[in-house]
Amino acid sequence: MGDLGNALAEIGRLGRYARTRVNQFSSGMPCVWNPYAIENPESGLPFSDASAWELICRIIGECPEGFRQLKLQKPAGLVAFETVYTLPNHVRVYIKIQLFQGKAHGRSFHIANKE
């Protein structure tokens, strides 16, 4: 596993714990984090922050190759990973995550608007 795979694995490890994951908007690190608008097919209830991270960590563990690397505009030049994941109820979720300052950052978790 290369440096990128290691970064993704580290996000998966850190994302399991509330103290080592972040999904908070700031002007320097914008995010579109809206799991509450998506029904979790496992429970029939909306995703919570915790269940969104559980899904992200599971996807990283089962199918890390589904993520692609991209360079961010904010913070400029830093790297994140994105994927579109189809839930069992056929809802497509756009996910973007980043490893930054020793924490897993959730940058996006919302219904996918793009391919």
C-alpha positions as a printed Julia matrix, in Angstrom:
115×3 Matrix{Float64}:
   0.0    0.0     0.0
   1.48   3.37   -1.01
   1.37   6.69    0.81
  -2.12   7.41   -0.54
  -3.43   4.03    0.57
  -1.83   4.59    3.97
  -3.54   7.99    4.26
  -6.91   6.45    3.41
  -6.34   3.63    5.92
  -5.44   6.22    8.57
  -8.68   8.11    7.86
 -10.51   4.82    8.33
  -8.77   4.24   11.65
  -9.29   7.79   12.97
 -12.86   8.03   11.69
 -13.97   5.34   14.13
 -13.54   7.64   17.14
 -15.42  10.87   17.87
 -12.29  12.52   19.31
 -10.25  11.95   16.13
 -12.81  12.9    13.49
 -14.1   16.32   12.44
 -16.95  17.44   10.2
 -17.26  21.13   10.92
 -17.54  23.98    8.4
 -15.03  26.8     8.37
 -14.22  29.34    5.66
 -10.75  27.85    5.26
 -12.05  24.29    5.17
 -15.62  24.29    3.86
 -17.72  21.16    4.01
 -21.17  20.0     2.97
 -21.97  17.52    5.71
 -25.64  16.53    5.67
 -26.09  12.87    6.67
 -29.35  13.77    8.44
 -31.07  14.18    5.06
 -30.3   10.6     3.98
 -32.18   7.54    5.21
 -29.9    4.87    6.6
 -31.29   1.66    5.06
 -30.01  -0.37    8.02
 -32.22   1.45   10.53
 -34.83   3.28    8.46
 -33.79   6.48   10.29
 -31.63   9.32    8.99
 -27.88   8.88    9.21
 -26.25  10.52   12.21
 -22.68  11.8    12.32
 -21.63   8.54   13.96
 -23.43   6.27   11.48
 -22.1    8.31    8.53
 -18.56   7.74    9.82
 -19.32   4.04   10.39
 -20.3    3.78    6.72
 -17.23   5.7     5.57
 -14.92   3.47    7.6
 -16.64   0.35    6.31
 -16.27   1.51    2.69
 -12.57   2.25    3.25
 -12.09  -1.21    4.73
 -14.04  -3.08    2.06
 -13.39  -1.08   -1.1
 -10.64   1.56   -0.75
 -10.09   1.51   -4.51
 -13.54   3.13   -4.88
 -12.05   6.41   -3.64
 -10.16   8.76   -5.91
  -7.66  11.37   -4.86
  -8.19  15.04   -5.64
  -6.4   18.31   -4.88
  -8.45  20.74   -2.84
  -9.03  24.42   -3.54
  -9.45  25.08    0.2
  -6.99  24.54    1.77
  -5.2   25.02   -1.55
  -3.14  22.11   -2.79
  -3.98  19.66   -0.02
  -5.26  16.2    -0.87
  -8.64  14.64   -0.14
 -10.43  11.49   -1.28
 -13.89  11.25   -2.81
 -16.33   8.58   -3.86
 -19.96   8.13   -4.78
 -21.43   5.18   -2.92
 -24.77   3.57   -3.72
 -26.7    2.46   -0.64
 -28.85  -0.7    -0.69
 -31.92   1.54   -1.1
 -30.32   2.9    -4.34
 -29.59   6.35   -2.91
 -26.22   7.62   -4.14
 -24.11   9.37   -1.52
 -21.22  11.71   -2.33
 -18.42  11.38    0.23
 -15.26  13.47    0.5
 -12.77  12.91    3.32
  -9.37  14.28    4.25
  -6.51  13.52    6.62
  -5.39  16.81    8.18
  -3.43  17.59   11.34
  -3.81  14.07   12.68
  -7.59  13.91   12.32
 -10.08  12.47    9.84
 -12.05  15.33    8.31
 -15.45  14.73    6.76
 -15.7   17.3     4.0
 -18.83  15.99    2.25
 -21.58  13.49    2.99
 -24.75  14.21    1.05
 -26.95  12.93   -1.78
 -24.82  12.85   -4.91
 -25.61  15.49   -7.53
 -22.9   14.43   -9.96
 -21.51  11.28  -11.52
